[in-house]
């Protein structure tokens, strides 16, 4: 056999060498197209989707291919055919391949497993299967050529079960067979089975087996570079909670509902009980057959040994002196000794003292008291000091007179199962960066804390902790240093909290601290929480050592008491703490409590949000226009100012509803509505001689601008209304420049090429530097009205205005002064060189029909500044 295998490897190596030579003779370019086998497993392709990879494995490969500029060619095939095509080299890569020694001879695998999985049996309703023996006289549906098929057939043969097999070319067909009544159970990987069981209305049984590692596989001797790249990404992504790997894992994982005890534990107990029954039957069979012929006895013993050696568990019998009298193959593999070197010895010969003491204590309960023992037994071997986690079930073996002569034990290594369980638990409930509870676990514990307060009467508090300057750290020192700072903050939070408290991270630079069981008296609670918050603030204000550099953080803390909300409302308590945090951030590096005024503000903002959503759906928002004039008073453009009158709230100022839209996520749809309405208005002006020469300016929020569909939406609106893009002016603020300047410039350039103009609004009040300013495709700077207001009385404001005018002139930008309210202000601005104005002195915002009437009445008149339409002003 070995010779055949070696010969096979030689032939394969020769074939691979000839293929390599052929490739090298025709091209010197590395292969960039990978033919990927695709079946209906959700780990590598969505059923029916043959144009692109789908599912978890398909998604992983697509993410890697996008980064590596690979082209994935999906080759549909049934599973058996996929394996054959991979072995022949007809396809280059196959996802969702469980590792086995046999497959290792045919294929190559990468080093880091993509998924840890196991196999599961799923039943139709009403069967209520408990263990493997319950499968007797049943019909089993299984994927032809899968590892589940081979392993299940071996188990069924070992236990001499009478079953009917239905082989299918796809996993979906196996579940459909059970759902339609053709089969009783289906066998599949739990990743696939859990999802399909819900879809087909099947139940998950406690029968689990064969933990396995799943990989991408390639033909033997080929694509080593591809496997290396996949390995690199898996190692990198598995260490990052926000990576595509964990996003796909969360998307394709299904948690069973209502389970209080992990299914894996029930399976282990069921499998152990099964093996225990088998062992008991073995002993009874020996005693029953003692009078039979020696040949039959030896045949029965050999058959039973085969069964016990096939069970994936450690089975043994110890006499009343706790010496081994029988061990199966797994025990021999554990001790790395033949049977003869184990029988007659005790656990002291194989395990360390601590393990021996615990195992002997459990064994004596069986031998001396006749108890049945089921317990976890952490064990350390003397040889090699290897450590294991066993779940052991032990029962007494009795003579006909009911005396105990031995114990039978079955132990299963649950280390890998616990590792998978712990990994899933850590992923689900803890922040990967700081190790603190994540939002999901924080909300759960907060709910329990509020329930406890209702029962005991002891007050508690929720503290929101925010790092005011964290973005500056990220932008100036880098994200790695920012991550280090978050970890250090998490460590300090854990140091100040009590054992009954919970510290967690909600996301970004936001931390929480849940403080329970403070006191019953309200005054005492407030004092204790205040002192704790002040101490915490002092602790977090101490310098942090960031790569050898001391950094001091500005920390804000918002506090909400449990009694600030009614009926244990977790979301209301979170909002209250967030409002308190907002008040603390406004003052900077402060501690603030939630109060009733904040609640009034919450109610007001909630009403505004609800009404604003309704207004957007019904289109009840509208524009008022304010003219923009040149030094002669001629109108060259209009600014569209958003106005909203609600039937219940009355006239709502933009200063009230715009911040609400920013915080509740409505700013993007609101901004899209503004662009659509502005383009429709410009389209209506094209045929109007009074309005056709005017530009129309609209304000764009940073969040709207950075939205991924912003440019496409603007282009779509221009094309739909067939307007001259040079008539549309987008006013942006300096806050736009805080994040990703390169992407900002790219978006502006794309729109500028279409003709759209950009104006920098409220210039001088934000963060813009000259380095950023010169890179932006701007047409105009707008002097903020705060500088114009005190221009005549504040020398500093006058100096700022002069600087902005000089800067605009040097950069060849038009400069427009906002908020001009008096003749003296306008005159002074003209003297300083300002040529373009906007403000109440020239006109107040009015609805569009009012402007049309006013322009029509004053057409051709030169004695009314600010109301005459002007020719296009495109220069400075």
NORHU-V736785 format. One record per residue. RES is the residue in one letter. SS is DSSP state (H for helix, E for strand, L for the rest). PHI is phi in degrees with one decimal (NA if undefined). Layout:
res: {RES | RES}
ss: {SS | SS}
phi: {PHI | PHI}
This chain:
res: {X | X | X | X | X | X | X | X | X | X | X | X | X | X | X | X | X | X | X | X | X | X | X | X | X | X | X | X | X | X | X | X | X | X | X | X | X | X | X | X | X | X | X | X | X | X | X | X | X | X | X | X | X | X | X | X | X | X | X | X | X | X | X | X | X | X | X | X | X | X | X | X | X | X | X | X | X | X | X | X | X | X | X | X | X | X | X | X | X | X | X | X | X | X | X | X | X | X | X | X | X | X | X | X | X | X | X | X | X | X | X | X | X | X | X | X | X | X | X | X | X | X | X | X | X | X | X | X | X | X | X | X | X | X | X | X | X | X | X | X | X | X | X | X | X | X | X | X | X | X | X | X | X | X | X | X | X | X | X | X | X | X | X | X | X | X | X | X | X | X | X | X | X | X | X | X | X | X | X | X | X | X | X | X | X | X | X | X | X | X | X | X | X | X | X | X | X | X | X | X | X | X | X | X | X | X | X | X | X | X | X | X | X | X | X | X | X | X | X | X | X | X | X | X | X | X | X | X | X | X | X | X | X | X | X | X | X | X | X | X | X | X | X | X | X | X | X | X | X | X | X | X | X | X | X | X | X | X | X | X | X | X | X | X | X | X | X | X | X | X | X | X | X | X | X | X | X | X | X | X | X | X | X | X | X | X | X | X | X | X | X | X | X | X | X | X | X | X | X | X | X | X | X | X | X | X | X | X | X | X | X | X | X | X | X | X | X | X | X | X | X | X | X | X | X | X | X | X | X | X | X | X | X | X | X | X | X | X | X | X | X | X | X | X | X | X | X | X | X | X | X | X | X | X | X | X | X | X | X | X | X | X | X | X | X | X | X | X | X | X | X | X | X | X | X | X | X | X | X | X | X | X | X | X | X | X | X | X | X | X | X | X | X | X | X | X | X | X | X | X | X | X | X | X | X | X | X | X | X | X | X | X | X | X | X | X | X | X | X | X | X | X | X | X | X | X | X | X | X | X | X | X | X | X | X | X | X | X | X | X | X | X | X | X | X | X | X | X | X | X | X | X | X | X | X | X | X | X | X | X | X | X | X | X | X | X | X | X | X | X | X | X | X | X | X | X | X | X | X | X | X | X | X | X | X | X | X | X | X | X | X | X | X | X | X | X | X | X | X | X | X | X | X | X | X | X | X | X | X | X | X | X | X | X | X | X | X | X | X | X | X | X | X | X | X | X | X | X | X | X | X | X | X | X | X | X | X | X | X | X | X | X | X | X | X | X | X | X | X | X | X | X | X | X | X | X | X | X | X | X | X | X | X | X | X | X | X | X | X | X | X | X | X | X | X | X | X | X | X | X | X | X | X | X | X | X | X | X | X | X | X | X | X | X | X | X | X | X | X | X | X | X | X | X | X | X | X | X | X | X | X | X | X | X | X | X | X | X | X | X | X | X | X | X | X | X | X | X | X | X | X | X | X | X | X | X | X | X | X | X | X | X | X | X | X | X | X | X | X | X | X | X | X | X | X | X | X | X | X | X | X | X | X | X | X | X | X | X | X | X | X | X | X | X | X | X | X | X | X | X | X | X | X | X | X | X | X | X | X | X | X | X | X | X | X | X | X | X | X | X | X | X | X | X | X | X | X | X | X | X | X | X | X | X | X | X | X | X | X | X | X | X | X | X | X | X | X | X | X | X | X | X | X | X | X | X | X | X | X | X | X | X | X | X | X | X | X | X | X | X | X | X | X | X | X | X | X | X | X | X | X | X | X | X | X | X | X | X | X | X | X | X | X | X | X | X | X | X | X | X | X | X | X | X | X | X | X | X | X | X | X | X | X | X | X | X | X | X | X | X | X | X | X | X | X | X | X | X | X | X | X | X | X | X | X | X | X | X | X | X | X | X | X | X | X | X | X | X | X | X | X | X | X | X | X | X | X | X | X | X | X | X | X | X | X | X | X | X | X | X | X | X | X | X | X | X | X | X | X | X | X | X | X | X | X | X | X | X | X | X | X | X | X | X | X | X}
ss: {L | H | H | H | H | H | H | H | H | H | H | H | H | H | H | H | H | H | H | H | H | H | H | H | H | H | L | L | L | L | L | L | E | E | E | E | E | E | L | L | L | L | L | L | L | L | L | L | L | L | L | L | L | L | H | H | H | H | H | H | H | H | H | H | H | H | H | H | L | L | E | E | E | E | E | E | L | L | H | H | H | H | H | H | H | H | H | H | L | L | L | L | E | E | E | E | E | E | L | L | H | H | H | H | H | H | E | E | E | L | L | L | L | L | E | E | E | E | E | E | E | E | E | L | L | L | L | L | L | L | L | H | H | H | H | L | L | L | E | E | E | E | E | L | L | L | H | H | H | H | H | H | H | H | H | H | H | H | L | L | L | L | L | E | E | E | E | E | L | L | H | H | H | H | H | H | H | H | H | L | L | L | L | L | E | E | E | E | E | H | H | H | H | H | H | H | H | H | H | H | L | L | E | E | E | E | E | E | E | E | E | E | E | E | E | E | E | E | E | L | L | L | L | H | H | H | H | H | H | H | H | H | H | H | H | H | H | H | L | L | L | L | L | H | H | H | H | H | H | H | H | H | L | L | L | L | L | L | L | L | L | L | H | H | H | H | H | H | H | H | H | H | H | H | H | H | H | H | H | H | H | H | H | H | H | H | H | H | L | L | L | L | L | H | H | H | H | H | H | H | H | H | H | H | H | H | H | H | H | H | L | L | L | E | E | E | E | E | E | L | L | L | L | E | E | E | E | L | H | H | H | H | H | H | H | L | L | L | H | H | H | L | L | L | L | L | H | H | H | L | E | L | H | H | H | H | H | H | H | H | H | H | H | H | H | H | H | H | H | L | L | L | E | E | E | E | E | E | E | E | E | L | L | L | L | L | E | E | E | E | E | E | E | E | E | E | E | E | L | L | L | L | L | E | E | E | E | E | E | E | E | E | E | L | H | H | H | H | H | H | H | H | H | H | H | H | H | H | H | E | L | L | L | L | L | L | E | L | H | H | H | H | H | H | H | H | H | H | H | H | H | H | H | H | H | H | L | L | L | L | E | E | E | E | E | E | E | L | L | H | H | H | H | H | H | H | H | L | H | H | H | H | H | H | H | H | H | H | H | H | H | H | H | H | H | H | L | L | L | L | L | E | E | E | E | E | E | L | L | E | E | E | E | E | E | L | L | L | L | L | L | H | H | H | H | H | H | H | H | H | H | H | H | H | H | H | H | H | H | H | H | L | L | E | E | E | L | L | E | E | E | L | L | L | E | E | E | E | E | E | E | H | H | H | L | L | L | L | L | H | H | H | H | H | H | H | H | H | H | H | H | H | H | H | H | H | H | L | L | L | E | E | E | L | L | H | H | H | H | H | H | H | H | H | H | H | H | H | H | H | H | H | H | H | H | H | H | H | L | L | E | E | E | E | E | E | E | E | E | E | L | L | L | E | E | E | E | E | E | E | E | E | E | E | E | E | L | L | L | E | E | E | L | H | H | H | H | H | H | H | H | H | H | H | L | L | H | H | H | H | H | H | H | H | H | H | H | H | H | H | H | H | H | H | H | L | L | L | L | L | L | L | L | L | E | E | E | E | E | L | L | H | H | H | H | L | L | L | L | H | H | H | H | H | H | H | H | H | H | H | H | L | L | L | H | H | H | E | E | E | E | E | L | H | H | H | H | L | L | L | H | H | H | H | H | H | H | H | H | H | H | H | H | H | L | L | E | E | E | E | E | E | E | L | L | L | L | L | L | H | H | H | H | L | L | L | L | L | L | E | E | E | E | L | H | H | H | H | H | L | L | L | L | L | H | H | H | H | H | H | H | H | H | H | H | H | H | H | H | H | L | L | L | E | E | E | E | L | L | L | L | L | H | H | H | H | H | H | H | H | H | L | L | L | L | E | E | L | L | L | L | L | L | L | L | E | L | H | H | H | H | H | H | H | H | H | H | L | L | L | L | L | L | L | L | L | L | E | E | L | L | L | L | L | L | L}
phi: {NA | -59.3 | -64.3 | -61.5 | -64.6 | -63.2 | -64.8 | -61.4 | -65.6 | -63.4 | -62.6 | -63.4 | -62.2 | -65.3 | -60.5 | -60.1 | -65.4 | -63.3 | -62.8 | -62.8 | -62.8 | -62.6 | -65.2 | -65.7 | -78.3 | -106.0 | -155.7 | -111.7 | -88.8 | -67.8 | -65.1 | -114.1 | -108.8 | -113.6 | -86.8 | -104.8 | -68.1 | -135.3 | -119.9 | -92.0 | -70.2 | -68.1 | -78.9 | -134.4 | -162.3 | -77.6 | -53.4 | 87.9 | -92.6 | -107.0 | -86.9 | -149.9 | -65.0 | -136.3 | 70.0 | -69.2 | -67.6 | -61.4 | -63.1 | -60.0 | -65.1 | -64.5 | -61.2 | -68.6 | -61.7 | -61.5 | -75.8 | -98.6 | 60.7 | -84.1 | -110.4 | -98.2 | -106.0 | -80.4 | -114.0 | -65.4 | -163.8 | -75.2 | -59.5 | -61.7 | -65.4 | -57.5 | -62.4 | -65.3 | -65.8 | -67.0 | -63.5 | -80.6 | 83.5 | -68.1 | -116.4 | -94.4 | -153.2 | -134.2 | -80.0 | 60.0 | -107.3 | -73.2 | -77.7 | -138.8 | -58.4 | -65.0 | -69.1 | -64.5 | -77.4 | -101.7 | -129.4 | -110.2 | -122.2 | -77.7 | -80.8 | -89.3 | -64.4 | -81.9 | -147.5 | -95.8 | -138.8 | -151.3 | -97.2 | -140.2 | -102.9 | -117.2 | -120.7 | -79.3 | -58.4 | 101.1 | -76.9 | 54.0 | -70.4 | -113.7 | -141.2 | -63.1 | -63.4 | -67.8 | -77.4 | -58.7 | 62.4 | -113.3 | -108.4 | -112.1 | -99.3 | -148.1 | -74.0 | -63.4 | 88.7 | -83.3 | -68.0 | -63.6 | -60.5 | -63.3 | -68.7 | -63.7 | -63.4 | -64.6 | -63.2 | -62.3 | -65.3 | -63.5 | -95.9 | 53.7 | -89.2 | -94.8 | -132.1 | -106.4 | -107.8 | -120.8 | -97.1 | -126.2 | -84.5 | -141.5 | -66.5 | -60.4 | -66.5 | -64.7 | -70.6 | -64.4 | -64.0 | -69.1 | -61.5 | -89.1 | 93.2 | -70.9 | -133.5 | -91.2 | -138.9 | -124.8 | -119.7 | -160.0 | -60.9 | -65.1 | -62.4 | -77.6 | -62.5 | -60.8 | -71.6 | -73.4 | -60.9 | -66.1 | -65.3 | -99.2 | 71.4 | -97.5 | -105.4 | -92.3 | -85.7 | -75.5 | -81.8 | -129.7 | -162.4 | 56.0 | -56.2 | -145.0 | -103.0 | -113.7 | -136.6 | -86.5 | -122.5 | -128.3 | -58.0 | -58.0 | 80.9 | -125.2 | 58.4 | -62.8 | -66.3 | -65.2 | -62.2 | -64.3 | -63.3 | -60.7 | -57.6 | -60.2 | -66.4 | -62.3 | -62.0 | -66.9 | -72.2 | -67.3 | -93.7 | -125.8 | -62.5 | -96.6 | -76.8 | -56.7 | -58.5 | -73.1 | -61.4 | -69.5 | -61.8 | -65.1 | -67.4 | -100.9 | -86.2 | -124.3 | -90.4 | -68.2 | -87.0 | 77.3 | -90.3 | -96.9 | -117.8 | -53.4 | -59.1 | -59.8 | -67.8 | -62.1 | -64.4 | -61.6 | -62.7 | -64.2 | -66.5 | -65.0 | -62.1 | -60.9 | -65.1 | -64.1 | -61.4 | -62.0 | -66.1 | -62.6 | -61.8 | -61.4 | -64.8 | -62.8 | -63.1 | -62.6 | -69.6 | -70.6 | -92.7 | -60.6 | -88.0 | -78.7 | -64.2 | -60.7 | -65.2 | -67.0 | -63.9 | -64.7 | -66.2 | -64.8 | -64.0 | -63.7 | -64.1 | -66.9 | -61.0 | -62.6 | -63.6 | -66.8 | -73.9 | -88.1 | -73.4 | -83.2 | -156.1 | -93.4 | -113.2 | -154.7 | -128.5 | -120.0 | -80.2 | -70.1 | -98.4 | 61.8 | -99.0 | -66.5 | -115.5 | -152.3 | -140.7 | -91.6 | -59.0 | -62.1 | -65.7 | -61.2 | -67.3 | -63.5 | -83.7 | 57.5 | -138.9 | -72.6 | -57.0 | -62.0 | -86.4 | -108.1 | -60.2 | 92.5 | -103.3 | -108.4 | -65.3 | -62.4 | -79.2 | -123.0 | -113.9 | -72.1 | -62.0 | -62.7 | -63.6 | -60.0 | -64.4 | -68.6 | -63.3 | -65.3 | -60.1 | -68.4 | -63.4 | -67.4 | -62.4 | -78.2 | -70.2 | -84.5 | -106.2 | 72.1 | -82.0 | -93.6 | -115.9 | -130.2 | -154.9 | -79.3 | -127.3 | -62.0 | -132.8 | -125.4 | -76.9 | -67.3 | -74.7 | 79.4 | 53.9 | -74.0 | -110.9 | -134.1 | -121.1 | -103.7 | -106.1 | -111.9 | -121.3 | -130.8 | -132.2 | -80.4 | -106.3 | -117.7 | -77.1 | -57.7 | -86.7 | 75.1 | -77.1 | -91.3 | -113.9 | -167.1 | -124.7 | -112.9 | -126.8 | -131.5 | -120.7 | -122.4 | -77.0 | -106.8 | -60.6 | -68.4 | -64.0 | -66.1 | -64.2 | -62.6 | -62.4 | -66.2 | -63.9 | -66.0 | -66.4 | -63.3 | -64.1 | -77.8 | -122.7 | -131.2 | -73.4 | -69.2 | -83.1 | -98.8 | 78.5 | -81.1 | -53.7 | -87.3 | -57.9 | -61.4 | -71.9 | -60.5 | -63.4 | -63.8 | -68.4 | -65.7 | -62.0 | -65.2 | -64.1 | -66.1 | -65.7 | -64.1 | -62.9 | -65.5 | -80.9 | -93.9 | 84.1 | -81.6 | -72.4 | -140.5 | -146.9 | -116.6 | -109.2 | -97.9 | -117.6 | -131.8 | -91.5 | -63.2 | -110.3 | -64.7 | -62.5 | -63.6 | -61.5 | -61.1 | -72.9 | -93.8 | -104.5 | 103.0 | -69.5 | -64.1 | -68.7 | -60.4 | -62.8 | -61.8 | -63.2 | -62.2 | -65.1 | -66.8 | -63.8 | -60.1 | -64.7 | -68.3 | -61.1 | -66.5 | -71.8 | -91.4 | -89.3 | -87.3 | -65.0 | -86.5 | -86.8 | -130.9 | -106.2 | -149.0 | -121.5 | -82.8 | 146.4 | 51.8 | -107.4 | -103.3 | -118.2 | -131.9 | -136.6 | -98.4 | -110.7 | -112.9 | 53.4 | -72.8 | -175.7 | -89.6 | -70.5 | -64.4 | -62.2 | -63.1 | -62.1 | -61.6 | -64.9 | -66.1 | -67.4 | -61.1 | -62.7 | -64.6 | -66.3 | -64.6 | -64.2 | -64.8 | -60.7 | -62.7 | -63.3 | -78.0 | -83.1 | -69.7 | -59.5 | -103.9 | -85.8 | -108.7 | 53.8 | 87.6 | -113.1 | -77.0 | -128.1 | -105.1 | -97.5 | -94.7 | -111.8 | -119.4 | -129.3 | -109.4 | -124.8 | -126.5 | -79.2 | -56.7 | -75.9 | -73.0 | -124.6 | -108.5 | 60.7 | 61.5 | -79.1 | -64.2 | -63.3 | -64.7 | -66.1 | -62.5 | -64.7 | -63.2 | -64.4 | -66.6 | -63.3 | -63.1 | -65.0 | -59.5 | -65.5 | -66.5 | -67.3 | -61.9 | -87.0 | 82.1 | 53.3 | -137.4 | -117.0 | -135.8 | -95.3 | -69.7 | -138.3 | -64.8 | -62.5 | -65.0 | -65.2 | -60.3 | -65.6 | -60.8 | -61.8 | -61.7 | -66.2 | -65.1 | -62.5 | -64.1 | -61.4 | -61.7 | -67.1 | -67.4 | -60.6 | -65.8 | -63.5 | -65.9 | -64.5 | -90.7 | 67.5 | -93.5 | -83.2 | -151.6 | -101.9 | -113.6 | -107.5 | -121.8 | -74.5 | -117.9 | -123.3 | -95.2 | -66.4 | -91.1 | 89.2 | -83.3 | -78.2 | -117.2 | -166.1 | -131.0 | -108.5 | -86.2 | -110.0 | -71.7 | -130.0 | -145.0 | -115.1 | -100.3 | -58.0 | -98.5 | -85.8 | 79.1 | -76.5 | -103.6 | -72.4 | -56.6 | -64.1 | -92.6 | -91.9 | -65.8 | -59.7 | -64.0 | -61.3 | -63.0 | -80.7 | -97.0 | 88.0 | -87.4 | -64.7 | -70.3 | -61.9 | -65.3 | -65.0 | -64.7 | -62.2 | -61.8 | -63.2 | -60.4 | -67.2 | -64.3 | -66.9 | -63.4 | -66.9 | -62.8 | -63.6 | -70.7 | -77.6 | -60.0 | -96.7 | -106.4 | -59.0 | -73.5 | -110.3 | -64.8 | -87.8 | -84.3 | -90.7 | -127.1 | -103.2 | -131.2 | -89.1 | -120.5 | -81.3 | -56.5 | -64.7 | -65.3 | -62.7 | -80.9 | -63.7 | -64.6 | -99.7 | -60.1 | -63.8 | -61.1 | -66.7 | -63.3 | -62.8 | -61.2 | -65.5 | -61.9 | -67.9 | -63.3 | -96.3 | 52.1 | -111.8 | -77.3 | -63.5 | -69.5 | -83.5 | -101.9 | -120.9 | -101.8 | -95.2 | -116.9 | -105.5 | -67.2 | -62.2 | -62.9 | -89.5 | -66.9 | -121.0 | 52.2 | -62.4 | -61.4 | -66.0 | -63.2 | -62.6 | -61.7 | -63.3 | -64.7 | -62.6 | -61.7 | -75.0 | -65.4 | -65.7 | -80.9 | 114.9 | -64.3 | -99.2 | -123.9 | -122.5 | -91.9 | -83.2 | 52.1 | -63.1 | 101.1 | -103.9 | -111.4 | -118.8 | -65.5 | -108.7 | -62.8 | -61.6 | -73.4 | -60.8 | -72.3 | -87.2 | -87.8 | -80.7 | -92.0 | -109.0 | -148.2 | -109.8 | -112.8 | -71.7 | -63.2 | -64.2 | -64.7 | -81.4 | -71.9 | -56.7 | -106.1 | -56.7 | -82.4 | -121.9 | -122.1 | -64.5 | -64.7 | -62.9 | -62.8 | -64.8 | -64.4 | -62.6 | -59.1 | -63.9 | -65.8 | -62.4 | -66.0 | -63.9 | -61.0 | -63.3 | -68.7 | -94.7 | 60.1 | -113.9 | -70.7 | -118.6 | -118.9 | -92.6 | -92.9 | 70.9 | -77.3 | -116.9 | -132.0 | -64.2 | -64.7 | -63.6 | -62.2 | -64.6 | -63.7 | -63.9 | -61.9 | -62.3 | -82.4 | 105.1 | -77.4 | -119.0 | -136.4 | -140.3 | -155.9 | 161.5 | -64.1 | -61.4 | -92.5 | -172.0 | -94.7 | -61.7 | -138.6 | -60.9 | -56.5 | -60.2 | -61.2 | -67.3 | -60.5 | -64.4 | -66.8 | -68.0 | -66.5 | -70.1 | -101.3 | -61.2 | 87.1 | -89.0 | -109.5 | -105.9 | -125.4 | -65.5 | 89.1 | -126.7 | -98.4 | -64.3 | -114.0 | -67.8 | -62.4 | -109.7 | -106.5 | -94.7 | -87.1}
